[in-house]
Amino acid sequence: MEIRRARPSDADPLAALLARFFAEEDFAASAAEIRARADVFLAEAANAAFLAVKDGTPVGAATVTTGFGFETGRRA
């Protein structure tokens, strides 16, 4: 298994993994909202996302940020 930093081209698999987690945990954000926020998140240098990739398929994700939540978007 490889752990690597997510790139802008990883927005779809990152959003899919996060949407699955948020649905399991009953967060209010929809899959469409999470996907729309993925591009913004990955474009900002203050944020970082990492993917666990097994046999070429993303199987896990982690995010690090000080002011952006996939469930809420950017915070003031």
PDB file as gemmi writes it, atoms N, CA and C in Angstrom:
CRYST1    1.000    1.000    1.000  90.00  90.00  90.00 P 1                      
ATOM      1  N   MET A   1       0.840  -1.163   0.000  1.00  0.00           N  
ATOM      2  CA  MET A   1       0.000   0.000   0.000  1.00  0.00           C  
ATOM      3  C   MET A   1       0.892   1.235   0.000  1.00  0.00           C  
ATOM      4  N   GLU A   2       0.468   2.223  -0.747  1.00  0.00           N  
ATOM      5  CA  GLU A   2       1.191   3.487  -0.857  1.00  0.00           C  
ATOM      6  C   GLU A   2       0.345   4.593  -0.223  1.00  0.00           C  
ATOM      7  N   ILE A   3       0.976   5.476   0.544  1.00  0.00           N  
ATOM      8  CA  ILE A   3       0.328   6.676   1.063  1.00  0.00           C  
ATOM      9  C   ILE A   3       0.974   7.845   0.335  1.00  0.00           C  
ATOM     10  N   ARG A   4       0.154   8.652  -0.328  1.00  0.00           N  
ATOM     11  CA  ARG A   4       0.714   9.786  -1.058  1.00  0.00           C  
ATOM     12  C   ARG A   4      -0.195  10.997  -0.949  1.00  0.00           C  
ATOM     13  N   ARG A   5       0.395  12.150  -1.171  1.00  0.00           N  
ATOM     14  CA  ARG A   5      -0.380  13.380  -1.149  1.00  0.00           C  
ATOM     15  C   ARG A   5      -1.309  13.415  -2.362  1.00  0.00           C  
ATOM     16  N   ALA A   6      -2.541  13.813  -2.122  1.00  0.00           N  
ATOM     17  CA  ALA A   6      -3.517  13.907  -3.213  1.00  0.00           C  
ATOM     18  C   ALA A   6      -3.194  15.098  -4.106  1.00  0.00           C  
ATOM     19  N   ARG A   7      -3.423  14.910  -5.389  1.00  0.00           N  
ATOM     20  CA  ARG A   7      -3.217  15.940  -6.400  1.00  0.00           C  
ATOM     21  C   ARG A   7      -4.582  16.411  -6.903  1.00  0.00           C  
ATOM     22  N   PRO A   8      -4.629  17.540  -7.594  1.00  0.00           N  
ATOM     23  CA  PRO A   8      -5.908  17.988  -8.149  1.00  0.00           C  
ATOM     24  C   PRO A   8      -6.611  16.911  -8.991  1.00  0.00           C  
ATOM     25  N   SER A   9      -5.842  16.081  -9.665  1.00  0.00           N  
ATOM     26  CA  SER A   9      -6.438  15.006 -10.475  1.00  0.00           C  
ATOM     27  C   SER A   9      -7.070  13.912  -9.622  1.00  0.00           C  
ATOM     28  N   ASP A  10      -6.839  13.950  -8.319  1.00  0.00           N  
ATOM     29  CA  ASP A  10      -7.420  12.977  -7.389  1.00  0.00           C  
ATOM     30  C   ASP A  10      -8.737  13.449  -6.775  1.00  0.00           C  
ATOM     31  N   ALA A  11      -9.270  14.558  -7.237  1.00  0.00           N  
ATOM     32  CA  ALA A  11     -10.481  15.124  -6.627  1.00  0.00           C  
ATOM     33  C   ALA A  11     -11.646  14.133  -6.618  1.00  0.00           C  
ATOM     34  N   ASP A  12     -11.852  13.400  -7.705  1.00  0.00           N  
ATOM     35  CA  ASP A  12     -12.975  12.453  -7.748  1.00  0.00           C  
ATOM     36  C   ASP A  12     -12.842  11.323  -6.725  1.00  0.00           C  
ATOM     37  N   PRO A  13     -11.724  10.591  -6.707  1.00  0.00           N  
ATOM     38  CA  PRO A  13     -11.637   9.519  -5.709  1.00  0.00           C  
ATOM     39  C   PRO A  13     -11.588  10.044  -4.275  1.00  0.00           C  
ATOM     40  N   LEU A  14     -10.944  11.187  -4.048  1.00  0.00           N  
ATOM     41  CA  LEU A  14     -10.919  11.773  -2.712  1.00  0.00           C  
ATOM     42  C   LEU A  14     -12.336  12.098  -2.255  1.00  0.00           C  
ATOM     43  N   ALA A  15     -13.091  12.757  -3.105  1.00  0.00           N  
ATOM     44  CA  ALA A  15     -14.467  13.117  -2.750  1.00  0.00           C  
ATOM     45  C   ALA A  15     -15.330  11.881  -2.520  1.00  0.00           C  
ATOM     46  N   ALA A  16     -15.147  10.856  -3.322  1.00  0.00           N  
ATOM     47  CA  ALA A  16     -15.936   9.627  -3.149  1.00  0.00           C  
ATOM     48  C   ALA A  16     -15.653   8.969  -1.801  1.00  0.00           C  
ATOM     49  N   LEU A  17     -14.380   8.908  -1.426  1.00  0.00           N  
ATOM     50  CA  LEU A  17     -14.033   8.311  -0.140  1.00  0.00           C  
ATOM     51  C   LEU A  17     -14.573   9.146   1.023  1.00  0.00           C  
ATOM     52  N   LEU A  18     -14.439  10.461   0.928  1.00  0.00           N  
ATOM     53  CA  LEU A  18     -14.942  11.323   1.999  1.00  0.00           C  
ATOM     54  C   LEU A  18     -16.467  11.297   2.076  1.00  0.00           C  
ATOM     55  N   ALA A  19     -17.137  11.273   0.937  1.00  0.00           N  
ATOM     56  CA  ALA A  19     -18.604  11.220   0.934  1.00  0.00           C  
ATOM     57  C   ALA A  19     -19.094   9.940   1.600  1.00  0.00           C  
ATOM     58  N   ARG A  20     -18.416   8.854   1.348  1.00  0.00           N  
ATOM     59  CA  ARG A  20     -18.782   7.576   1.984  1.00  0.00           C  
ATOM     60  C   ARG A  20     -18.627   7.662   3.504  1.00  0.00           C  
ATOM     61  N   PHE A  21     -17.494   8.212   3.943  1.00  0.00           N  
ATOM     62  CA  PHE A  21     -17.269   8.370   5.384  1.00  0.00           C  
ATOM     63  C   PHE A  21     -18.321   9.290   6.003  1.00  0.00           C  
ATOM     64  N   PHE A  22     -18.565  10.443   5.375  1.00  0.00           N  
ATOM     65  CA  PHE A  22     -19.521  11.395   5.938  1.00  0.00           C  
ATOM     66  C   PHE A  22     -20.926  10.801   5.990  1.00  0.00           C  
ATOM     67  N   ALA A  23     -21.310  10.018   4.996  1.00  0.00           N  
ATOM     68  CA  ALA A  23     -22.632   9.381   5.014  1.00  0.00           C  
ATOM     69  C   ALA A  23     -22.724   8.373   6.159  1.00  0.00           C  
ATOM     70  N   GLU A  24     -21.664   7.594   6.359  1.00  0.00           N  
ATOM     71  CA  GLU A  24     -21.650   6.608   7.448  1.00  0.00           C  
ATOM     72  C   GLU A  24     -21.740   7.277   8.817  1.00  0.00           C  
ATOM     73  N   GLU A  25     -21.186   8.489   8.926  1.00  0.00           N  
ATOM     74  CA  GLU A  25     -21.163   9.205  10.199  1.00  0.00           C  
ATOM     75  C   GLU A  25     -22.301  10.218  10.329  1.00  0.00           C  
ATOM     76  N   ASP A  26     -23.218  10.225   9.367  1.00  0.00           N  
ATOM     77  CA  ASP A  26     -24.394  11.119   9.364  1.00  0.00           C  
ATOM     78  C   ASP A  26     -24.062  12.601   9.316  1.00  0.00           C  
ATOM     79  N   PHE A  27     -22.992  12.968   8.612  1.00  0.00           N  
ATOM     80  CA  PHE A  27     -22.726  14.375   8.354  1.00  0.00           C  
ATOM     81  C   PHE A  27     -23.739  14.867   7.330  1.00  0.00           C  
ATOM     82  N   ALA A  28     -24.047  16.141   7.378  1.00  0.00           N  
ATOM     83  CA  ALA A  28     -25.089  16.701   6.511  1.00  0.00           C  
ATOM     84  C   ALA A  28     -24.640  16.929   5.067  1.00  0.00           C  
ATOM     85  N   ALA A  29     -23.367  16.990   4.790  1.00  0.00           N  
ATOM     86  CA  ALA A  29     -22.885  17.309   3.450  1.00  0.00           C  
ATOM     87  C   ALA A  29     -23.224  16.204   2.452  1.00  0.00           C  
ATOM     88  N   SER A  30     -23.710  16.617   1.294  1.00  0.00           N  
ATOM     89  CA  SER A  30     -24.040  15.652   0.238  1.00  0.00           C  
ATOM     90  C   SER A  30     -22.787  15.310  -0.563  1.00  0.00           C  
ATOM     91  N   ALA A  31     -22.875  14.237  -1.315  1.00  0.00           N  
ATOM     92  CA  ALA A  31     -21.759  13.830  -2.170  1.00  0.00           C  
ATOM     93  C   ALA A  31     -21.434  14.930  -3.180  1.00  0.00           C  
ATOM     94  N   ALA A  32     -22.440  15.600  -3.710  1.00  0.00           N  
ATOM     95  CA  ALA A  32     -22.213  16.674  -4.680  1.00  0.00           C  
ATOM     96  C   ALA A  32     -21.507  17.863  -4.029  1.00  0.00           C  
ATOM     97  N   GLU A  33     -21.878  18.207  -2.798  1.00  0.00           N  
ATOM     98  CA  GLU A  33     -21.215  19.299  -2.079  1.00  0.00           C  
ATOM     99  C   GLU A  33     -19.750  18.957  -1.809  1.00  0.00           C  
ATOM    100  N   ILE A  34     -19.515  17.739  -1.384  1.00  0.00           N  
ATOM    101  CA  ILE A  34     -18.153  17.307  -1.083  1.00  0.00           C  
ATOM    102  C   ILE A  34     -17.299  17.338  -2.346  1.00  0.00           C  
ATOM    103  N   ARG A  35     -17.854  16.865  -3.447  1.00  0.00           N  
ATOM    104  CA  ARG A  35     -17.103  16.869  -4.715  1.00  0.00           C  
ATOM    105  C   ARG A  35     -16.778  18.291  -5.143  1.00  0.00           C  
ATOM    106  N   ALA A  36     -17.731  19.209  -5.028  1.00  0.00           N  
ATOM    107  CA  ALA A  36     -17.491  20.600  -5.414  1.00  0.00           C  
ATOM    108  C   ALA A  36     -16.396  21.224  -4.545  1.00  0.00           C  
ATOM    109  N   ARG A  37     -16.357  20.857  -3.280  1.00  0.00           N  
ATOM    110  CA  ARG A  37     -15.363  21.414  -2.363  1.00  0.00           C  
ATOM    111  C   ARG A  37     -13.981  20.798  -2.555  1.00  0.00           C  
ATOM    112  N   ALA A  38     -13.907  19.632  -3.145  1.00  0.00           N  
ATOM    113  CA  ALA A  38     -12.620  18.959  -3.321  1.00  0.00           C  
ATOM    114  C   ALA A  38     -11.674  19.786  -4.188  1.00  0.00           C  
ATOM    115  N   ASP A  39     -12.171  20.368  -5.266  1.00  0.00           N  
ATOM    116  CA  ASP A  39     -11.318  21.187  -6.134  1.00  0.00           C  
ATOM    117  C   ASP A  39     -10.763  22.383  -5.374  1.00  0.00           C  
ATOM    118  N   VAL A  40     -11.612  23.041  -4.602  1.00  0.00           N  
ATOM    119  CA  VAL A  40     -11.189  24.202  -3.816  1.00  0.00           C  
ATOM    120  C   VAL A  40     -10.159  23.774  -2.775  1.00  0.00           C  
ATOM    121  N   PHE A  41     -10.449  22.700  -2.062  1.00  0.00           N  
ATOM    122  CA  PHE A  41      -9.561  22.200  -1.021  1.00  0.00           C  
ATOM    123  C   PHE A  41      -8.177  21.895  -1.575  1.00  0.00           C  
ATOM    124  N   LEU A  42      -8.122  21.171  -2.668  1.00  0.00           N  
ATOM    125  CA  LEU A  42      -6.842  20.746  -3.231  1.00  0.00           C  
ATOM    126  C   LEU A  42      -6.055  21.903  -3.841  1.00  0.00           C  
ATOM    127  N   ALA A  43      -6.730  22.992  -4.195  1.00  0.00           N  
ATOM    128  CA  ALA A  43      -6.055  24.136  -4.810  1.00  0.00           C  
ATOM    129  C   ALA A  43      -5.408  25.059  -3.780  1.00  0.00           C  
ATOM    130  N   GLU A  44      -5.783  24.944  -2.524  1.00  0.00           N  
ATOM    131  CA  GLU A  44      -5.275  25.844  -1.493  1.00  0.00           C  
ATOM    132  C   GLU A  44      -4.068  25.236  -0.788  1.00  0.00           C  
ATOM    133  N   ALA A  45      -2.974  25.996  -0.749  1.00  0.00           N  
ATOM    134  CA  ALA A  45      -1.721  25.496  -0.169  1.00  0.00           C  
ATOM    135  C   ALA A  45      -1.826  25.207   1.326  1.00  0.00           C  
ATOM    136  N   ALA A  46      -2.765  25.825   2.021  1.00  0.00           N  
ATOM    137  CA  ALA A  46      -2.913  25.611   3.466  1.00  0.00           C  
ATOM    138  C   ALA A  46      -3.561  24.267   3.793  1.00  0.00           C  
ATOM    139  N   ASN A  47      -4.050  23.569   2.799  1.00  0.00           N  
ATOM    140  CA  ASN A  47      -4.717  22.280   2.992  1.00  0.00           C  
ATOM    141  C   ASN A  47      -3.846  21.144   2.467  1.00  0.00           C  
ATOM    142  N   ALA A  48      -4.044  19.978   3.022  1.00  0.00           N  
ATOM    143  CA  ALA A  48      -3.377  18.786   2.494  1.00  0.00           C  
ATOM    144  C   ALA A  48      -4.332  17.604   2.591  1.00  0.00           C  
ATOM    145  N   ALA A  49      -4.313  16.785   1.574  1.00  0.00           N  
ATOM    146  CA  ALA A  49      -5.084  15.543   1.579  1.00  0.00           C  
ATOM    147  C   ALA A  49      -4.139  14.426   1.169  1.00  0.00           C  
ATOM    148  N   PHE A  50      -4.343  13.277   1.763  1.00  0.00           N  
ATOM    149  CA  PHE A  50      -3.517  12.113   1.473  1.00  0.00           C  
ATOM    150  C   PHE A  50      -4.415  10.942   1.110  1.00  0.00           C  
ATOM    151  N   LEU A  51      -3.952  10.138   0.168  1.00  0.00           N  
ATOM    152  CA  LEU A  51      -4.678   8.943  -0.242  1.00  0.00           C  
ATOM    153  C   LEU A  51      -3.858   7.701   0.077  1.00  0.00           C  
ATOM    154  N   ALA A  52      -4.536   6.683   0.564  1.00  0.00           N  
ATOM    155  CA  ALA A  52      -3.955   5.349   0.677  1.00  0.00           C  
ATOM    156  C   ALA A  52      -4.365   4.625  -0.599  1.00  0.00           C  
ATOM    157  N   VAL A  53      -3.390   4.144  -1.328  1.00  0.00           N  
ATOM    158  CA  VAL A  53      -3.647   3.514  -2.627  1.00  0.00           C  
ATOM    159  C   VAL A  53      -3.135   2.079  -2.592  1.00  0.00           C  
ATOM    160  N   LYS A  54      -4.023   1.155  -2.906  1.00  0.00           N  
ATOM    161  CA  LYS A  54      -3.667  -0.258  -2.943  1.00  0.00           C  
ATOM    162  C   LYS A  54      -3.933  -0.803  -4.339  1.00  0.00           C  
ATOM    163  N   ASP A  55      -2.920  -1.369  -4.945  1.00  0.00           N  
ATOM    164  CA  ASP A  55      -3.036  -1.922  -6.301  1.00  0.00           C  
ATOM    165  C   ASP A  55      -3.644  -0.920  -7.277  1.00  0.00           C  
ATOM    166  N   GLY A  56      -3.245   0.364  -7.127  1.00  0.00           N  
ATOM    167  CA  GLY A  56      -3.704   1.408  -8.037  1.00  0.00           C  
ATOM    168  C   GLY A  56      -5.064   2.008  -7.705  1.00  0.00           C  
ATOM    169  N   THR A  57      -5.722   1.505  -6.658  1.00  0.00           N  
ATOM    170  CA  THR A  57      -7.055   1.990  -6.294  1.00  0.00           C  
ATOM    171  C   THR A  57      -7.011   2.720  -4.957  1.00  0.00           C  
ATOM    172  N   PRO A  58      -7.502   3.980  -4.904  1.00  0.00           N  
ATOM    173  CA  PRO A  58      -7.579   4.675  -3.627  1.00  0.00           C  
ATOM    174  C   PRO A  58      -8.549   3.953  -2.686  1.00  0.00           C  
ATOM    175  N   VAL A  59      -8.061   3.648  -1.472  1.00  0.00           N  
ATOM    176  CA  VAL A  59      -8.879   2.906  -0.504  1.00  0.00           C  
ATOM    177  C   VAL A  59      -9.062   3.660   0.812  1.00  0.00           C  
ATOM    178  N   GLY A  60      -8.378   4.777   0.975  1.00  0.00           N  
ATOM    179  CA  GLY A  60      -8.508   5.551   2.198  1.00  0.00           C  
ATOM    180  C   GLY A  60      -8.042   6.966   1.969  1.00  0.00           C  
ATOM    181  N   ALA A  61      -8.489   7.879   2.839  1.00  0.00           N  
ATOM    182  CA  ALA A  61      -8.125   9.287   2.689  1.00  0.00           C  
ATOM    183  C   ALA A  61      -7.995   9.936   4.058  1.00  0.00           C  
ATOM    184  N   ALA A  62      -7.153  10.950   4.110  1.00  0.00           N  
ATOM    185  CA  ALA A  62      -7.003  11.781   5.302  1.00  0.00           C  
ATOM    186  C   ALA A  62      -6.820  13.216   4.845  1.00  0.00           C  
ATOM    187  N   THR A  63      -7.361  14.149   5.590  1.00  0.00           N  
ATOM    188  CA  THR A  63      -7.214  15.564   5.259  1.00  0.00           C  
ATOM    189  C   THR A  63      -6.651  16.317   6.459  1.00  0.00           C  
ATOM    190  N   VAL A  64      -5.894  17.378   6.159  1.00  0.00           N  
ATOM    191  CA  VAL A  64      -5.316  18.248   7.177  1.00  0.00           C  
ATOM    192  C   VAL A  64      -5.564  19.688   6.744  1.00  0.00           C  
ATOM    193  N   THR A  65      -6.135  20.492   7.658  1.00  0.00           N  
ATOM    194  CA  THR A  65      -6.429  21.883   7.337  1.00  0.00           C  
ATOM    195  C   THR A  65      -6.616  22.675   8.619  1.00  0.00           C  
ATOM    196  N   THR A  66      -6.517  23.970   8.505  1.00  0.00           N  
ATOM    197  CA  THR A  66      -6.787  24.830   9.661  1.00  0.00           C  
ATOM    198  C   THR A  66      -8.029  25.683   9.464  1.00  0.00           C  
ATOM    199  N   GLY A  67      -8.636  25.658   8.289  1.00  0.00           N  
ATOM    200  CA  GLY A  67      -9.779  26.526   8.072  1.00  0.00           C  
ATOM    201  C   GLY A  67     -10.747  26.098   6.997  1.00  0.00           C  
ATOM    202  N   PHE A  68     -10.786  24.820   6.675  1.00  0.00           N  
ATOM    203  CA  PHE A  68     -11.670  24.355   5.602  1.00  0.00           C  
ATOM    204  C   PHE A  68     -12.204  22.993   5.997  1.00  0.00           C  
ATOM    205  N   GLY A  69     -13.512  22.842   5.913  1.00  0.00           N  
ATOM    206  CA  GLY A  69     -14.106  21.543   6.180  1.00  0.00           C  
ATOM    207  C   GLY A  69     -14.907  21.065   4.990  1.00  0.00           C  
ATOM    208  N   PHE A  70     -14.767  19.824   4.631  1.00  0.00           N  
ATOM    209  CA  PHE A  70     -15.548  19.301   3.509  1.00  0.00           C  
ATOM    210  C   PHE A  70     -17.039  19.345   3.821  1.00  0.00           C  
ATOM    211  N   GLU A  71     -17.397  19.259   5.089  1.00  0.00           N  
ATOM    212  CA  GLU A  71     -18.800  19.294   5.444  1.00  0.00           C  
ATOM    213  C   GLU A  71     -19.365  20.714   5.446  1.00  0.00           C  
ATOM    214  N   THR A  72     -18.513  21.740   5.580  1.00  0.00           N  
ATOM    215  CA  THR A  72     -19.000  23.121   5.673  1.00  0.00           C  
ATOM    216  C   THR A  72     -18.381  24.069   4.668  1.00  0.00           C  
ATOM    217  N   GLY A  73     -17.265  23.723   4.073  1.00  0.00           N  
ATOM    218  CA  GLY A  73     -16.548  24.629   3.198  1.00  0.00           C  
ATOM    219  C   GLY A  73     -15.560  25.472   3.989  1.00  0.00           C  
ATOM    220  N   ARG A  74     -15.167  26.589   3.415  1.00  0.00           N  
ATOM    221  CA  ARG A  74     -14.186  27.473   4.047  1.00  0.00           C  
ATOM    222  C   ARG A  74     -14.801  28.159   5.254  1.00  0.00           C  
ATOM    223  N   ARG A  75     -14.013  28.263   6.303  1.00  0.00           N  
ATOM    224  CA  ARG A  75     -14.465  28.954   7.525  1.00  0.00           C  
ATOM    225  C   ARG A  75     -13.753  30.282   7.634  1.00  0.00           C  
ATOM    226  N   ALA A  76     -14.434  31.248   8.198  1.00  0.00           N  
ATOM    227  CA  ALA A  76     -13.837  32.589   8.383  1.00  0.00           C  
ATOM    228  C   ALA A  76     -12.883  32.588   9.545  1.00  0.00           C  
TER     229      ALA A  76                                                      
END                                                                             
